[in-house]
């Protein structure tokens, strides 16, 4: 036993006046293994409690990220304390690393800080429907470097967090899911406009997803070239473009059905051609021969 203790007490190297023995170096992997087991158990407990709670998904993600960083900080401080290493010993090293990181990893740090801002301030949350330029999709997760967005066609995009803070982002569901829709229809000239208004309003009111407040409105928008133009404005609770297209499609089907029953014609482009003078038919002599 004495020989084992003597072996473990053997100095391996010295750093900043502090000697490190074999026993101290062997203690590090044991502490890491123990910390990994404790972290795994506590992390599972936290995940189960979060799943049972009614917190939003982005808040759950933020709590899990904070717990991970807290665990790492506690583990590092514990190892340094057991090894009797003062934090001041790393002052020069940390300063050099900070300078190197500042020059060589500006984008990474920018995206890292932006990710924490997104998770803390919550201008963009998990499940939100975003419009970024020509891209429309649903936020699936917010990591420390990028945000994963599932586009409406099913393609996944990884967008750097800094772009979400520095560029204009349309968040359809930031405050609520209420979205205004417009359905335009044109009827032939001579159609009973009041009856057209009534039928369009009936088609909108009969749909279960349209809202009563704000109330839907039908406007006689314009005398078009080939049609009397009507616009129906209504509000729905939508979480994406797919819901909007589905509701508007249902209302168009219903309008077409009601118009057919009432004998109202949905217009189409028409042109009247007027010829001035007399029309003369010229006969081709080669054809007659």
C-alpha atoms as an extended CHARMM CRD file, in Angstrom:
* protein
*
       289  EXT
         1         1  UNK       CA              0.0000000000        0.0000000000        0.0000000000  PROA      1               0.0000000000
         2         2  UNK       CA              2.8390000000        2.3480000000        0.8490000000  PROA      2               0.0000000000
         3         3  UNK       CA              4.4070000000        1.7420000000       -2.5510000000  PROA      3               0.0000000000
         4         4  UNK       CA              1.0760000000        2.4890000000       -4.2700000000  PROA      4               0.0000000000
         5         5  UNK       CA              0.6680000000        5.7280000000       -2.3260000000  PROA      5               0.0000000000
         6         6  UNK       CA              4.2210000000        6.6810000000       -3.1270000000  PROA      6               0.0000000000
         7         7  UNK       CA              3.6040000000        6.0120000000       -6.7950000000  PROA      7               0.0000000000
         8         8  UNK       CA              0.4370000000        8.1150000000       -6.7890000000  PROA      8               0.0000000000
         9         9  UNK       CA              2.2980000000       10.9210000000       -5.0240000000  PROA      9               0.0000000000
        10        10  UNK       CA              4.9760000000       11.0720000000       -7.6920000000  PROA      10              0.0000000000
        11        11  UNK       CA              5.2000000000       14.4950000000       -9.3150000000  PROA      11              0.0000000000
        12        12  UNK       CA              4.5940000000       14.5080000000      -13.0730000000  PROA      12              0.0000000000
        13        13  UNK       CA              4.9300000000       18.1730000000      -13.9800000000  PROA      13              0.0000000000
        14        14  UNK       CA              4.7470000000       21.6390000000      -12.4880000000  PROA      14              0.0000000000
        15        15  UNK       CA              2.5340000000       24.4840000000      -13.6950000000  PROA      15              0.0000000000
        16        16  UNK       CA              2.7440000000       28.0120000000      -12.2950000000  PROA      16              0.0000000000
        17        17  UNK       CA              4.5370000000       26.7310000000       -9.2100000000  PROA      17              0.0000000000
        18        18  UNK       CA              1.9420000000       23.9950000000       -8.6000000000  PROA      18              0.0000000000
        19        19  UNK       CA              3.0750000000       20.3580000000       -8.7940000000  PROA      19              0.0000000000
        20        20  UNK       CA              0.7340000000       17.7320000000      -10.1980000000  PROA      20              0.0000000000
        21        21  UNK       CA              1.0150000000       14.1110000000       -9.1440000000  PROA      21              0.0000000000
        22        22  UNK       CA             -0.0510000000       10.8930000000      -10.8350000000  PROA      22              0.0000000000
        23        23  UNK       CA             -2.9140000000       10.5200000000       -8.3460000000  PROA      23              0.0000000000
        24        24  UNK       CA             -4.2800000000       13.9470000000       -9.2300000000  PROA      24              0.0000000000
        25        25  UNK       CA             -4.1430000000       13.1820000000      -12.9320000000  PROA      25              0.0000000000
        26        26  UNK       CA             -5.9260000000        9.8390000000      -12.3990000000  PROA      26              0.0000000000
        27        27  UNK       CA             -8.5430000000       11.6550000000      -10.3350000000  PROA      27              0.0000000000
        28        28  UNK       CA             -9.6200000000       13.7630000000      -13.3060000000  PROA      28              0.0000000000
        29        29  UNK       CA            -11.1650000000       10.9250000000      -15.4340000000  PROA      29              0.0000000000
        30        30  UNK       CA            -12.8350000000        9.5000000000      -12.3370000000  PROA      30              0.0000000000
        31        31  UNK       CA            -14.4040000000       12.8590000000      -11.6000000000  PROA      31              0.0000000000
        32        32  UNK       CA            -15.4810000000       13.2120000000      -15.2190000000  PROA      32              0.0000000000
        33        33  UNK       CA            -17.1060000000        9.7680000000      -15.1510000000  PROA      33              0.0000000000
        34        34  UNK       CA            -18.8870000000       10.5090000000      -11.8700000000  PROA      34              0.0000000000
        35        35  UNK       CA            -20.0120000000       13.9090000000      -13.1530000000  PROA      35              0.0000000000
        36        36  UNK       CA            -21.3210000000       12.3040000000      -16.3620000000  PROA      36              0.0000000000
        37        37  UNK       CA            -23.3990000000        9.8080000000      -14.3690000000  PROA      37              0.0000000000
        38        38  UNK       CA            -24.8010000000       12.5180000000      -12.0880000000  PROA      38              0.0000000000
        39        39  UNK       CA            -25.5200000000       14.7920000000      -15.0390000000  PROA      39              0.0000000000
        40        40  UNK       CA            -27.3050000000       11.9890000000      -16.9230000000  PROA      40              0.0000000000
        41        41  UNK       CA            -29.5970000000       11.2220000000      -13.9900000000  PROA      41              0.0000000000
        42        42  UNK       CA            -30.4120000000       14.8440000000      -13.1910000000  PROA      42              0.0000000000
        43        43  UNK       CA            -30.8680000000       15.7020000000      -16.8720000000  PROA      43              0.0000000000
        44        44  UNK       CA            -33.4030000000       12.8840000000      -17.3110000000  PROA      44              0.0000000000
        45        45  UNK       CA            -35.2510000000       14.1040000000      -14.2190000000  PROA      45              0.0000000000
        46        46  UNK       CA            -35.3650000000       17.6720000000      -15.5650000000  PROA      46              0.0000000000
        47        47  UNK       CA            -36.5410000000       16.4920000000      -19.0010000000  PROA      47              0.0000000000
        48        48  UNK       CA            -39.3840000000       14.4770000000      -17.4620000000  PROA      48              0.0000000000
        49        49  UNK       CA            -40.4910000000       17.4310000000      -15.3620000000  PROA      49              0.0000000000
        50        50  UNK       CA            -40.3500000000       19.7670000000      -18.3510000000  PROA      50              0.0000000000
        51        51  UNK       CA            -42.3780000000       17.3690000000      -20.5040000000  PROA      51              0.0000000000
        52        52  UNK       CA            -45.1200000000       17.3340000000      -17.8770000000  PROA      52              0.0000000000
        53        53  UNK       CA            -45.1600000000       21.1280000000      -17.6000000000  PROA      53              0.0000000000
        54        54  UNK       CA            -47.1060000000       23.5510000000      -19.7790000000  PROA      54              0.0000000000
        55        55  UNK       CA            -44.0850000000       25.6930000000      -20.6380000000  PROA      55              0.0000000000
        56        56  UNK       CA            -43.5160000000       26.6540000000      -24.2990000000  PROA      56              0.0000000000
        57        57  UNK       CA            -40.9790000000       24.5010000000      -26.1820000000  PROA      57              0.0000000000
        58        58  UNK       CA            -38.4730000000       27.3640000000      -26.4910000000  PROA      58              0.0000000000
        59        59  UNK       CA            -38.5470000000       27.9610000000      -22.7150000000  PROA      59              0.0000000000
        60        60  UNK       CA            -37.9140000000       24.2640000000      -22.1280000000  PROA      60              0.0000000000
        61        61  UNK       CA            -34.9680000000       24.4220000000      -24.5090000000  PROA      61              0.0000000000
        62        62  UNK       CA            -33.5820000000       27.4910000000      -22.7190000000  PROA      62              0.0000000000
        63        63  UNK       CA            -33.7900000000       25.7630000000      -19.3150000000  PROA      63              0.0000000000
        64        64  UNK       CA            -31.9680000000       22.7070000000      -20.6390000000  PROA      64              0.0000000000
        65        65  UNK       CA            -29.2150000000       24.8390000000      -22.1970000000  PROA      65              0.0000000000
        66        66  UNK       CA            -28.7360000000       26.8180000000      -18.9670000000  PROA      66              0.0000000000
        67        67  UNK       CA            -28.5050000000       23.5710000000      -16.9970000000  PROA      67              0.0000000000
        68        68  UNK       CA            -25.8400000000       22.2080000000      -19.3570000000  PROA      68              0.0000000000
        69        69  UNK       CA            -23.6800000000       25.3240000000      -19.0190000000  PROA      69              0.0000000000
        70        70  UNK       CA            -24.2170000000       25.3980000000      -15.2500000000  PROA      70              0.0000000000
        71        71  UNK       CA            -23.1130000000       21.7620000000      -14.9820000000  PROA      71              0.0000000000
        72        72  UNK       CA            -19.9650000000       22.3900000000      -17.0280000000  PROA      72              0.0000000000
        73        73  UNK       CA            -18.9990000000       25.4270000000      -14.9320000000  PROA      73              0.0000000000
        74        74  UNK       CA            -19.5510000000       23.5480000000      -11.6660000000  PROA      74              0.0000000000
        75        75  UNK       CA            -17.5200000000       20.5820000000      -12.9270000000  PROA      75              0.0000000000
        76        76  UNK       CA            -14.5780000000       22.7570000000      -14.0010000000  PROA      76              0.0000000000
        77        77  UNK       CA            -14.5380000000       24.6590000000      -10.7120000000  PROA      77              0.0000000000
        78        78  UNK       CA            -14.7590000000       21.4030000000       -8.7530000000  PROA      78              0.0000000000
        79        79  UNK       CA            -11.8310000000       19.8380000000      -10.6060000000  PROA      79              0.0000000000
        80        80  UNK       CA             -9.6980000000       22.9500000000      -10.1710000000  PROA      80              0.0000000000
        81        81  UNK       CA            -10.5680000000       23.0680000000       -6.4800000000  PROA      81              0.0000000000
        82        82  UNK       CA             -9.6440000000       19.4080000000       -5.9240000000  PROA      82              0.0000000000
        83        83  UNK       CA             -6.4030000000       19.9010000000       -7.8150000000  PROA      83              0.0000000000
        84        84  UNK       CA             -5.7410000000       23.0800000000       -5.7850000000  PROA      84              0.0000000000
        85        85  UNK       CA             -5.2350000000       25.1100000000       -8.9300000000  PROA      85              0.0000000000
        86        86  UNK       CA             -5.9550000000       28.8540000000       -8.4780000000  PROA      86              0.0000000000
        87        87  UNK       CA             -8.0390000000       30.5510000000      -11.1360000000  PROA      87              0.0000000000
        88        88  UNK       CA             -5.4370000000       33.2830000000      -11.4370000000  PROA      88              0.0000000000
        89        89  UNK       CA             -3.0840000000       30.7530000000      -13.0210000000  PROA      89              0.0000000000
        90        90  UNK       CA             -5.1830000000       30.8490000000      -16.1580000000  PROA      90              0.0000000000
        91        91  UNK       CA             -5.3220000000       34.6330000000      -16.4340000000  PROA      91              0.0000000000
        92        92  UNK       CA             -2.5870000000       34.8750000000      -19.0530000000  PROA      92              0.0000000000
        93        93  UNK       CA             -3.7870000000       31.8220000000      -20.9870000000  PROA      93              0.0000000000
        94        94  UNK       CA             -7.4060000000       32.9770000000      -21.0060000000  PROA      94              0.0000000000
        95        95  UNK       CA             -6.3380000000       36.4230000000      -22.2080000000  PROA      95              0.0000000000
        96        96  UNK       CA             -4.3660000000       34.9550000000      -25.0980000000  PROA      96              0.0000000000
        97        97  UNK       CA             -7.2280000000       32.6460000000      -26.0000000000  PROA      97              0.0000000000
        98        98  UNK       CA             -9.6890000000       35.5460000000      -25.8930000000  PROA      98              0.0000000000
        99        99  UNK       CA             -7.5450000000       37.5740000000      -28.2900000000  PROA      99              0.0000000000
       100       100  UNK       CA             -7.1860000000       34.6250000000      -30.6740000000  PROA      100             0.0000000000
       101       101  UNK       CA            -10.8880000000       33.8810000000      -30.5720000000  PROA      101             0.0000000000
       102       102  UNK       CA            -11.7190000000       37.5300000000      -31.1140000000  PROA      102             0.0000000000
       103       103  UNK       CA             -9.7450000000       37.6520000000      -34.3450000000  PROA      103             0.0000000000
       104       104  UNK       CA            -10.3650000000       34.1700000000      -35.7090000000  PROA      104             0.0000000000
       105       105  UNK       CA            -13.8890000000       33.2580000000      -34.6550000000  PROA      105             0.0000000000
       106       106  UNK       CA            -15.9180000000       36.4370000000      -34.8690000000  PROA      106             0.0000000000
       107       107  UNK       CA            -18.7650000000       34.8270000000      -36.8080000000  PROA      107             0.0000000000
       108       108  UNK       CA            -18.9740000000       31.8820000000      -34.4320000000  PROA      108             0.0000000000
       109       109  UNK       CA            -19.1050000000       34.1460000000      -31.3830000000  PROA      109             0.0000000000
       110       110  UNK       CA            -21.6300000000       36.4020000000      -33.1010000000  PROA      110             0.0000000000
       111       111  UNK       CA            -23.9110000000       33.4580000000      -33.8580000000  PROA      111             0.0000000000
       112       112  UNK       CA            -23.4100000000       32.0530000000      -30.3460000000  PROA      112             0.0000000000
       113       113  UNK       CA            -24.4250000000       35.3070000000      -28.6640000000  PROA      113             0.0000000000
       114       114  UNK       CA            -27.2940000000       35.7630000000      -31.1310000000  PROA      114             0.0000000000
       115       115  UNK       CA            -28.5670000000       32.2850000000      -30.2660000000  PROA      115             0.0000000000
       116       116  UNK       CA            -28.7420000000       33.1430000000      -26.5820000000  PROA      116             0.0000000000
       117       117  UNK       CA            -30.4840000000       36.4240000000      -27.3840000000  PROA      117             0.0000000000
       118       118  UNK       CA            -33.0800000000       34.5440000000      -29.4340000000  PROA      118             0.0000000000
       119       119  UNK       CA            -33.6910000000       32.0480000000      -26.6310000000  PROA      119             0.0000000000
       120       120  UNK       CA            -33.7870000000       34.7190000000      -23.9230000000  PROA      120             0.0000000000
       121       121  UNK       CA            -35.7790000000       37.5160000000      -25.5740000000  PROA      121             0.0000000000
       122       122  UNK       CA            -37.9030000000       35.0470000000      -27.6240000000  PROA      122             0.0000000000
       123       123  UNK       CA            -38.5900000000       37.1560000000      -30.7260000000  PROA      123             0.0000000000
       124       124  UNK       CA            -38.5460000000       33.8110000000      -32.5380000000  PROA      124             0.0000000000
       125       125  UNK       CA            -39.8430000000       30.6800000000      -30.8270000000  PROA      125             0.0000000000
       126       126  UNK       CA            -40.0420000000       27.0050000000      -31.6330000000  PROA      126             0.0000000000
       127       127  UNK       CA            -43.1550000000       26.4180000000      -33.7370000000  PROA      127             0.0000000000
       128       128  UNK       CA            -43.3030000000       29.9600000000      -35.1600000000  PROA      128             0.0000000000
       129       129  UNK       CA            -43.9720000000       30.3590000000      -38.8770000000  PROA      129             0.0000000000
       130       130  UNK       CA            -41.3570000000       32.6750000000      -40.3930000000  PROA      130             0.0000000000
       131       131  UNK       CA            -40.9120000000       34.4480000000      -43.6900000000  PROA      131             0.0000000000
       132       132  UNK       CA            -37.2680000000       35.2920000000      -44.4070000000  PROA      132             0.0000000000
       133       133  UNK       CA            -36.9080000000       36.7460000000      -47.8780000000  PROA      133             0.0000000000
       134       134  UNK       CA            -38.2710000000       34.0960000000      -50.2290000000  PROA      134             0.0000000000
       135       135  UNK       CA            -38.1480000000       31.3850000000      -47.5480000000  PROA      135             0.0000000000
       136       136  UNK       CA            -41.2270000000       30.4020000000      -45.5430000000  PROA      136             0.0000000000
       137       137  UNK       CA            -41.1440000000       27.7260000000      -42.9000000000  PROA      137             0.0000000000
       138       138  UNK       CA            -41.6310000000       26.5910000000      -39.3050000000  PROA      138             0.0000000000
       139       139  UNK       CA            -38.9480000000       26.8570000000      -36.6140000000  PROA      139             0.0000000000
       140       140  UNK       CA            -38.0570000000       23.3920000000      -35.3050000000  PROA      140             0.0000000000
       141       141  UNK       CA            -35.1810000000       24.1770000000      -32.9360000000  PROA      141             0.0000000000
       142       142  UNK       CA            -32.8800000000       27.0190000000      -31.9100000000  PROA      142             0.0000000000
       143       143  UNK       CA            -29.2970000000       25.9810000000      -31.1960000000  PROA      143             0.0000000000
       144       144  UNK       CA            -26.3630000000       28.0760000000      -30.0440000000  PROA      144             0.0000000000
       145       145  UNK       CA            -25.0520000000       28.5490000000      -33.5910000000  PROA      145             0.0000000000
       146       146  UNK       CA            -27.9800000000       28.2390000000      -35.9840000000  PROA      146             0.0000000000
       147       147  UNK       CA            -31.7410000000       27.8520000000      -36.1770000000  PROA      147             0.0000000000
       148       148  UNK       CA            -33.3110000000       24.9240000000      -37.9900000000  PROA      148             0.0000000000
       149       149  UNK       CA            -36.3200000000       25.8470000000      -40.1310000000  PROA      149             0.0000000000
       150       150  UNK       CA            -38.5020000000       23.3650000000      -41.9800000000  PROA      150             0.0000000000
       151       151  UNK       CA            -39.5870000000       24.9530000000      -45.2460000000  PROA      151             0.0000000000
       152       152  UNK       CA            -43.1600000000       24.5540000000      -46.5260000000  PROA      152             0.0000000000
       153       153  UNK       CA            -41.9350000000       21.9680000000      -49.0610000000  PROA      153             0.0000000000
       154       154  UNK       CA            -40.3560000000       19.8650000000      -46.3080000000  PROA      154             0.0000000000
       155       155  UNK       CA            -36.7280000000       20.9310000000      -46.8540000000  PROA      155             0.0000000000
       156       156  UNK       CA            -34.7330000000       21.7460000000      -43.7120000000  PROA      156             0.0000000000
       157       157  UNK       CA            -32.6830000000       24.9390000000      -43.5890000000  PROA      157             0.0000000000
       158       158  UNK       CA            -29.9530000000       25.8920000000      -41.1140000000  PROA      158             0.0000000000
       159       159  UNK       CA            -29.9790000000       29.6720000000      -40.7440000000  PROA      159             0.0000000000
       160       160  UNK       CA            -27.1970000000       31.3950000000      -38.7330000000  PROA      160             0.0000000000
       161       161  UNK       CA            -28.6450000000       33.0650000000      -35.6680000000  PROA      161             0.0000000000
       162       162  UNK       CA            -27.0200000000       36.3990000000      -36.4760000000  PROA      162             0.0000000000
       163       163  UNK       CA            -28.9940000000       36.6280000000      -39.7270000000  PROA      163             0.0000000000
       164       164  UNK       CA            -32.2620000000       36.3390000000      -37.8120000000  PROA      164             0.0000000000
       165       165  UNK       CA            -31.3250000000       39.3610000000      -35.6890000000  PROA      165             0.0000000000
       166       166  UNK       CA            -29.6800000000       41.5020000000      -38.3560000000  PROA      166             0.0000000000
       167       167  UNK       CA            -32.2020000000       41.0190000000      -41.1860000000  PROA      167             0.0000000000
       168       168  UNK       CA            -35.9330000000       41.6270000000      -41.4890000000  PROA      168             0.0000000000
       169       169  UNK       CA            -37.8970000000       38.5460000000      -40.4350000000  PROA      169             0.0000000000
       170       170  UNK       CA            -41.6810000000       38.2560000000      -40.7590000000  PROA      170             0.0000000000
       171       171  UNK       CA            -43.0170000000       36.2270000000      -37.8310000000  PROA      171             0.0000000000
       172       172  UNK       CA            -46.5940000000       35.2310000000      -38.6220000000  PROA      172             0.0000000000
       173       173  UNK       CA            -47.2450000000       33.8660000000      -35.1200000000  PROA      173             0.0000000000
       174       174  UNK       CA            -45.2790000000       36.2130000000      -32.8480000000  PROA      174             0.0000000000
       175       175  UNK       CA            -48.2610000000       37.6610000000      -30.9510000000  PROA      175             0.0000000000
       176       176  UNK       CA            -51.1160000000       35.4570000000      -32.1410000000  PROA      176             0.0000000000
       177       177  UNK       CA            -52.1080000000       33.2620000000      -35.0800000000  PROA      177             0.0000000000
       178       178  UNK       CA            -54.7140000000       35.6050000000      -36.5410000000  PROA      178             0.0000000000
       179       179  UNK       CA            -54.2090000000       36.2890000000      -40.2440000000  PROA      179             0.0000000000
       180       180  UNK       CA            -56.3360000000       38.2490000000      -42.6930000000  PROA      180             0.0000000000
       181       181  UNK       CA            -57.2450000000       36.5640000000      -45.9650000000  PROA      181             0.0000000000
       182       182  UNK       CA            -58.6520000000       37.9150000000      -49.2190000000  PROA      182             0.0000000000
       183       183  UNK       CA            -60.6580000000       35.9770000000      -51.8140000000  PROA      183             0.0000000000
       184       184  UNK       CA            -61.3620000000       37.8000000000      -55.0790000000  PROA      184             0.0000000000
       185       185  UNK       CA            -64.0770000000       36.7850000000      -57.5430000000  PROA      185             0.0000000000
       186       186  UNK       CA            -65.4200000000       38.4370000000      -60.6720000000  PROA      186             0.0000000000
       187       187  UNK       CA            -68.9530000000       38.0040000000      -62.0120000000  PROA      187             0.0000000000
       188       188  UNK       CA            -70.3860000000       38.8500000000      -65.4020000000  PROA      188             0.0000000000
       189       189  UNK       CA            -71.8440000000       42.3000000000      -66.0880000000  PROA      189             0.0000000000
       190       190  UNK       CA            -75.5790000000       42.3370000000      -65.4500000000  PROA      190             0.0000000000
       191       191  UNK       CA            -75.3860000000       40.0170000000      -62.4320000000  PROA      191             0.0000000000
       192       192  UNK       CA            -77.4350000000       41.0000000000      -59.3290000000  PROA      192             0.0000000000
       193       193  UNK       CA            -74.6970000000       42.5490000000      -57.2330000000  PROA      193             0.0000000000
       194       194  UNK       CA            -76.5890000000       42.4390000000      -53.9310000000  PROA      194             0.0000000000
       195       195  UNK       CA            -77.2590000000       38.7510000000      -54.3580000000  PROA      195             0.0000000000
       196       196  UNK       CA            -73.5960000000       38.2180000000      -55.2580000000  PROA      196             0.0000000000
       197       197  UNK       CA            -72.5900000000       39.9600000000      -52.0400000000  PROA      197             0.0000000000
       198       198  UNK       CA            -75.0020000000       37.8060000000      -50.0290000000  PROA      198             0.0000000000
       199       199  UNK       CA            -73.7650000000       34.5410000000      -51.5380000000  PROA      199             0.0000000000
       200       200  UNK       CA            -70.0930000000       35.3950000000      -50.9910000000  PROA      200             0.0000000000
       201       201  UNK       CA            -70.8180000000       36.3360000000      -47.3890000000  PROA      201             0.0000000000
       202       202  UNK       CA            -72.6680000000       33.0540000000      -46.8880000000  PROA      202             0.0000000000
       203       203  UNK       CA            -69.7080000000       31.0870000000      -48.2400000000  PROA      203             0.0000000000
       204       204  UNK       CA            -67.3690000000       32.8620000000      -45.8110000000  PROA      204             0.0000000000
       205       205  UNK       CA            -69.6590000000       32.5550000000      -42.7850000000  PROA      205             0.0000000000
       206       206  UNK       CA            -70.3110000000       28.8420000000      -43.3750000000  PROA      206             0.0000000000
       207       207  UNK       CA            -66.6360000000       27.9430000000      -43.1350000000  PROA      207             0.0000000000
       208       208  UNK       CA            -65.8040000000       26.7530000000      -39.5960000000  PROA      208             0.0000000000
       209       209  UNK       CA            -62.3370000000       28.3520000000      -39.5110000000  PROA      209             0.0000000000
       210       210  UNK       CA            -63.3380000000       31.9530000000      -40.2580000000  PROA      210             0.0000000000
       211       211  UNK       CA            -63.5530000000       34.2870000000      -37.2690000000  PROA      211             0.0000000000
       212       212  UNK       CA            -66.5790000000       36.3330000000      -36.2170000000  PROA      212             0.0000000000
       213       213  UNK       CA            -64.3980000000       39.0430000000      -34.6600000000  PROA      213             0.0000000000
       214       214  UNK       CA            -63.1150000000       40.8120000000      -36.6930000000  PROA      214             0.0000000000
       215       215  UNK       CA            -66.2290000000       40.2610000000      -38.7790000000  PROA      215             0.0000000000
       216       216  UNK       CA            -65.8460000000       39.3030000000      -42.4590000000  PROA      216             0.0000000000
       217       217  UNK       CA            -66.5700000000       41.9450000000      -45.0930000000  PROA      217             0.0000000000
       218       218  UNK       CA            -67.4470000000       41.8310000000      -48.7840000000  PROA      218             0.0000000000
       219       219  UNK       CA            -66.5590000000       44.8150000000      -50.9580000000  PROA      219             0.0000000000
       220       220  UNK       CA            -67.6400000000       45.6600000000      -54.4880000000  PROA      220             0.0000000000
       221       221  UNK       CA            -64.0820000000       46.4200000000      -55.4800000000  PROA      221             0.0000000000
       222       222  UNK       CA            -64.1620000000       47.5620000000      -59.0980000000  PROA      222             0.0000000000
       223       223  UNK       CA            -65.7610000000       47.5960000000      -62.5400000000  PROA      223             0.0000000000
       224       224  UNK       CA            -63.2170000000       45.4720000000      -64.3490000000  PROA      224             0.0000000000
       225       225  UNK       CA            -62.6220000000       45.0670000000      -68.0570000000  PROA      225             0.0000000000
       226       226  UNK       CA            -64.5900000000       41.8250000000      -68.1920000000  PROA      226             0.0000000000
       227       227  UNK       CA            -66.0730000000       41.4610000000      -64.7010000000  PROA      227             0.0000000000
       228       228  UNK       CA            -67.6390000000       43.0560000000      -61.6770000000  PROA      228             0.0000000000
       229       229  UNK       CA            -64.9200000000       42.4930000000      -59.0650000000  PROA      229             0.0000000000
       230       230  UNK       CA            -65.7590000000       41.5300000000      -55.4550000000  PROA      230             0.0000000000
       231       231  UNK       CA            -63.2840000000       41.0330000000      -52.5810000000  PROA      231             0.0000000000
       232       232  UNK       CA            -64.0820000000       39.0470000000      -49.4440000000  PROA      232             0.0000000000
       233       233  UNK       CA            -61.9710000000       39.9190000000      -46.3890000000  PROA      233             0.0000000000
       234       234  UNK       CA            -61.9630000000       37.5920000000      -43.3770000000  PROA      234             0.0000000000
       235       235  UNK       CA            -59.6990000000       36.4880000000      -40.5100000000  PROA      235             0.0000000000
       236       236  UNK       CA            -58.6150000000       32.9920000000      -39.5010000000  PROA      236             0.0000000000
       237       237  UNK       CA            -56.2840000000       31.3420000000      -36.9870000000  PROA      237             0.0000000000
       238       238  UNK       CA            -53.4850000000       30.0110000000      -39.1780000000  PROA      238             0.0000000000
       239       239  UNK       CA            -50.0840000000       28.5940000000      -38.3180000000  PROA      239             0.0000000000
       240       240  UNK       CA            -48.7370000000       28.6980000000      -41.8390000000  PROA      240             0.0000000000
       241       241  UNK       CA            -49.3200000000       29.2650000000      -45.5140000000  PROA      241             0.0000000000
       242       242  UNK       CA            -50.8700000000       25.8160000000      -45.9060000000  PROA      242             0.0000000000
       243       243  UNK       CA            -53.7890000000       26.7470000000      -43.6390000000  PROA      243             0.0000000000
       244       244  UNK       CA            -54.3910000000       29.9520000000      -45.5890000000  PROA      244             0.0000000000
       245       245  UNK       CA            -54.4510000000       28.1740000000      -48.9360000000  PROA      245             0.0000000000
       246       246  UNK       CA            -56.7430000000       25.4410000000      -47.6110000000  PROA      246             0.0000000000
       247       247  UNK       CA            -59.3270000000       27.8550000000      -46.1980000000  PROA      247             0.0000000000
       248       248  UNK       CA            -59.3220000000       30.0550000000      -49.3000000000  PROA      248             0.0000000000
       249       249  UNK       CA            -59.6750000000       26.9960000000      -51.5200000000  PROA      249             0.0000000000
       250       250  UNK       CA            -62.6770000000       25.7600000000      -49.4890000000  PROA      250             0.0000000000
       251       251  UNK       CA            -64.3580000000       29.1540000000      -49.7620000000  PROA      251             0.0000000000
       252       252  UNK       CA            -63.7820000000       29.2980000000      -53.5250000000  PROA      252             0.0000000000
       253       253  UNK       CA            -65.3710000000       25.8540000000      -53.9070000000  PROA      253             0.0000000000
       254       254  UNK       CA            -68.3590000000       27.0270000000      -51.8810000000  PROA      254             0.0000000000
       255       255  UNK       CA            -68.7130000000       30.2630000000      -53.8920000000  PROA      255             0.0000000000
       256       256  UNK       CA            -68.6850000000       28.3290000000      -57.1460000000  PROA      256             0.0000000000
       257       257  UNK       CA            -71.3550000000       25.9680000000      -55.8000000000  PROA      257             0.0000000000
       258       258  UNK       CA            -73.6280000000       28.8030000000      -54.6200000000  PROA      258             0.0000000000
       259       259  UNK       CA            -73.1910000000       30.7410000000      -57.8720000000  PROA      259             0.0000000000
       260       260  UNK       CA            -74.1410000000       27.6970000000      -59.9460000000  PROA      260             0.0000000000
       261       261  UNK       CA            -77.2850000000       27.1960000000      -57.8800000000  PROA      261             0.0000000000
       262       262  UNK       CA            -78.2390000000       30.8740000000      -58.2960000000  PROA      262             0.0000000000
       263       263  UNK       CA            -77.3820000000       30.9850000000      -62.0000000000  PROA      263             0.0000000000
       264       264  UNK       CA            -74.6740000000       33.6230000000      -61.5380000000  PROA      264             0.0000000000
       265       265  UNK       CA            -71.8540000000       33.4180000000      -64.0660000000  PROA      265             0.0000000000
       266       266  UNK       CA            -68.2370000000       33.8110000000      -62.9740000000  PROA      266             0.0000000000
       267       267  UNK       CA            -66.7290000000       36.0130000000      -65.6340000000  PROA      267             0.0000000000
       268       268  UNK       CA            -63.8910000000       35.2830000000      -67.9790000000  PROA      268             0.0000000000
       269       269  UNK       CA            -62.0150000000       37.5770000000      -70.3900000000  PROA      269             0.0000000000
       270       270  UNK       CA            -64.1490000000       38.5990000000      -73.3910000000  PROA      270             0.0000000000
       271       271  UNK       CA            -63.5160000000       40.8850000000      -76.3730000000  PROA      271             0.0000000000
       272       272  UNK       CA            -66.0040000000       42.4110000000      -78.8030000000  PROA      272             0.0000000000
       273       273  UNK       CA            -64.5830000000       43.0610000000      -82.2800000000  PROA      273             0.0000000000
       274       274  UNK       CA            -66.3210000000       45.7330000000      -84.4290000000  PROA      274             0.0000000000
       275       275  UNK       CA            -65.5240000000       46.0130000000      -88.1520000000  PROA      275             0.0000000000
       276       276  UNK       CA            -66.1520000000       49.3160000000      -89.9060000000  PROA      276             0.0000000000
       277       277  UNK       CA            -66.9390000000       49.2830000000      -93.6200000000  PROA      277             0.0000000000
       278       278  UNK       CA            -67.8880000000       46.3970000000      -95.8640000000  PROA      278             0.0000000000
       279       279  UNK       CA            -66.4020000000       42.9120000000      -95.6870000000  PROA      279             0.0000000000
       280       280  UNK       CA            -65.3960000000       41.5770000000      -99.1440000000  PROA      280             0.0000000000
       281       281  UNK       CA            -64.6710000000       37.9160000000      -99.8070000000  PROA      281             0.0000000000
       282       282  UNK       CA            -61.8000000000       37.4100000000     -102.2590000000  PROA      282             0.0000000000
       283       283  UNK       CA            -61.7200000000       34.1050000000     -104.0920000000  PROA      283             0.0000000000
       284       284  UNK       CA            -58.4140000000       32.4500000000     -104.8570000000  PROA      284             0.0000000000
       285       285  UNK       CA            -58.2810000000       31.5800000000     -108.5850000000  PROA      285             0.0000000000
       286       286  UNK       CA            -55.7350000000       28.7910000000     -108.0610000000  PROA      286             0.0000000000
       287       287  UNK       CA            -58.0840000000       27.0520000000     -105.6320000000  PROA      287             0.0000000000
       288       288  UNK       CA            -61.0320000000       27.2670000000     -108.0140000000  PROA      288             0.0000000000
       289       289  UNK       CA            -59.0060000000       25.7210000000     -110.8500000000  PROA      289             0.0000000000
